[in-house]
């Protein structure tokens, strides 16, 4: 086997090994990045859930306040209507 063929074989084997290592390393990095993406999605969903619960509580509070105001207005309007009826007869 000549020196040129030995060098060519060595370079081909080295290049092949380098390509295999590069592809495996890139695959490992891609999987790691995809896992980070999943973790970010879970974190984002948890934050959104907390925010939605906050706004739900606010809406419940506002509904209670609105119902109280409506009840107070009814209490004021009903006596006025009763006074009007008394005055008619």
C-alpha positions as CSV (number, residue, x, y, z in Angstrom):
1,X,0.0,0.0,0.0
2,X,1.5,3.3,-1.0
3,X,1.9,6.3,1.2
4,X,-0.7,8.3,-0.7
5,X,-3.3,5.6,-0.3
6,X,-2.5,5.3,3.5
7,X,-2.9,9.1,3.9
8,X,-6.1,9.1,1.9
9,X,-7.5,6.2,4.0
10,X,-6.5,7.9,7.2
11,X,-8.1,11.2,6.1
12,X,-11.3,9.5,5.0
13,X,-11.6,7.6,8.4
14,X,-10.8,10.8,10.3
15,X,-13.3,12.8,8.3
16,X,-16.0,10.0,8.8
17,X,-15.4,9.9,12.5
18,X,-15.5,13.7,12.7
19,X,-18.8,13.7,10.9
20,X,-20.3,11.0,13.2
21,X,-19.2,12.9,16.3
22,X,-20.5,16.2,14.9
23,X,-23.9,14.7,14.1
24,X,-24.3,13.0,17.5
25,X,-23.2,16.2,19.3
26,X,-25.7,18.3,17.3
27,X,-28.4,15.7,18.0
28,X,-27.7,15.8,21.7
29,X,-27.7,19.7,21.7
30,X,-31.0,19.7,19.8
31,X,-32.6,17.4,22.3
32,X,-31.4,19.5,25.2
33,X,-32.8,22.6,23.6
34,X,-36.1,20.9,22.9
35,X,-36.3,19.9,26.5
36,X,-35.7,23.5,27.6
37,X,-38.6,24.5,25.3
38,X,-40.9,22.1,27.0
39,X,-39.9,23.4,30.4
40,X,-40.5,27.0,29.2
41,X,-43.9,26.0,27.9
42,X,-44.8,24.4,31.3
43,X,-43.6,27.5,33.1
44,X,-45.6,29.8,30.7
45,X,-48.8,27.7,31.3
46,X,-48.4,27.9,35.1
47,X,-48.0,31.7,34.9
48,X,-51.0,31.9,32.6
49,X,-53.0,29.8,35.0
50,X,-52.1,31.9,38.0
51,X,-53.0,35.1,36.0
52,X,-56.3,33.6,35.0
53,X,-57.1,32.7,38.6
54,X,-56.3,36.2,39.6
55,X,-58.6,37.7,37.1
56,X,-61.3,35.2,38.0
57,X,-61.1,36.3,41.6
58,X,-61.3,39.9,40.5
59,X,-64.4,39.2,38.5
60,X,-66.0,37.4,41.4
61,X,-65.3,40.4,43.7
62,X,-66.7,42.8,41.1
63,X,-69.8,40.6,40.7
64,X,-70.4,40.7,44.4
65,X,-70.0,44.4,44.6
66,X,-72.4,44.9,41.6
67,X,-75.0,42.6,43.2
68,X,-74.7,44.6,46.5
69,X,-75.2,47.9,44.7
70,X,-78.2,46.5,42.8
71,X,-79.7,45.2,46.0
72,X,-79.1,48.7,47.7
73,X,-80.8,50.4,44.7
74,X,-83.8,48.0,45.0
75,X,-84.1,48.8,48.7
76,X,-84.2,52.5,47.9
77,X,-86.6,52.2,44.9
78,X,-89.1,49.9,46.6
79,X,-89.9,52.3,49.5
80,X,-90.2,55.2,47.1
81,X,-92.7,53.2,45.0
82,X,-94.6,52.3,48.2
83,X,-94.8,56.0,49.1
84,X,-96.1,56.9,45.7
85,X,-98.8,54.3,46.0
86,X,-99.9,55.7,49.4
87,X,-100.1,59.1,48.0
88,X,-102.4,58.1,45.1
89,X,-105.3,56.8,47.3
